[in-house]
């Protein structure tokens, strides 16, 4: 819902199509909980290592990201996607050919802009976590 709203605010709502592959990680039993609330139960919890009970595994999230990567690479033009933090971090990792757990090492702030592209014939992050449009 929030990604659709952001898409509309950005002026692309009329052309957008929802895609389950871009849904945020299914947090299962941890849905709606903050990291602090989860750490009160599991002090050493780290989503990228430990996952979530009763939700998606990192491998499942990675498979969805791979679907998006395959689609984007097969397009004959630039493409635009809207999503949320964890799925987009996994998407960036998989674009680079890294394991999905690499996403733990690439921060992504809300409302940031990122551009996935190519450098010297290899997948690259052209721009990542750009929040310059928020500065006043």
N, C-alpha and C positions, 0 to 999 in steps of 0.2 A: 504494500500500500504506500509506504513512504517513498519508495523508489519511483512509483508511478506519479506521485505528487511532485517529486523533484523533476522528473522528466517533463511534466506539464509546465512547471514554473520556468524551466529552461526553454520552453517553446517547441518541444517535440512531441507533446502529448497526443496530438491528432494523428501522427504517423507511427506512434509506438505500438508494439504488440507485446503483450505479456509473454514471458517465457519461463517455465518452471526451472530450467537449467540455471537461471540467475537468482533463484530464491535464496535467501540467507540460509546458512547452516541450520538444520533442524536440531535444536538444542535439547530435545527430549525432556527428561526430568528437570533439566536446568532452565527450561524456557521461562522467561520473565524474571530470572534471578540476576542480580548484579555479580560481577566477579568477587566482590567483597563477601556477598552472601554465600557464594559457593565455597570460598576459601575458609569461611567459618566452619563448614562441614568437612572440607578436604584442604587443609592448610597448604599442601604442596601442589595443588592442582594447577595444571598447565594444559589448556585446551589442545594445543598442538601436539602434545605428547599423550595426554590422558583421554582425550575425547569427551564424550558426554553419554551418560547412561540413558538408554531407551531412545536415543536420537540417531542421527546419521554418523557414520564413521568418517574419518578423514579421507579414506579411500573413496567413499561414496561422493563426498563433496568434490574430490579431485576428478572423478569421472564426469561430473556435471561440468566442471570447469573445462575439461578436455573437449567436451561437446561444443562449448562456446569458442574455444581456440580453433577447433577444426572449422567451424562455420566462418569465423572471422578470416582465417587464412584462405578460405576458398572463395571469398567475396572478391568481385572484380572492382571494388571501390572501398573507400573508407567506411567503417561501420561505427555505430555509437551504441553503448550499452549503459544502463543505469542499474545499480545494485547497491549492496551494503558491504561493510567492512570485510568480514571473513571471506565471503565468496569472491570478492574482488581481489583480495590478497592472494587467495589460491589461484585465481585466474592469472594474475601477474606472474606467479611462480611457475605455473604450467606453461605460460607463454614463453618463458625463458628456458623451458625444458628441465626445470628443477623439480624435485620432489615437492609435493604439496606442503610438507612440513617447513620448507624454506619460507613460507608465508609468515612464519613467526618473526622473521628477520626484516620484513619490509612493512613499516608502519603505514597506516592509512587513516587520515583524519576525516571526520564527517564533512561532507560537501566539498571535498577535494576533487581536483581534476587530475586524470592520469592519461597518458598516451602510450600505447604499446605500438611498437614499430620495428624497424630493421636498422641494423648498422653493419656494414660490410658483409651483407648477405646473411646475417644471423639475427634471430629475434633479440630485441633490445627494449629497454624502458626508455622511451624518448623523453617522457616527463612523468614524474611520480609524486603524488601527494601534494600537488600544487594548490595552495590556498590563497594565492595572491589576489584573487578576485574578491576576497573577504576583507582585505585591508582597506582602511578608509583614511 
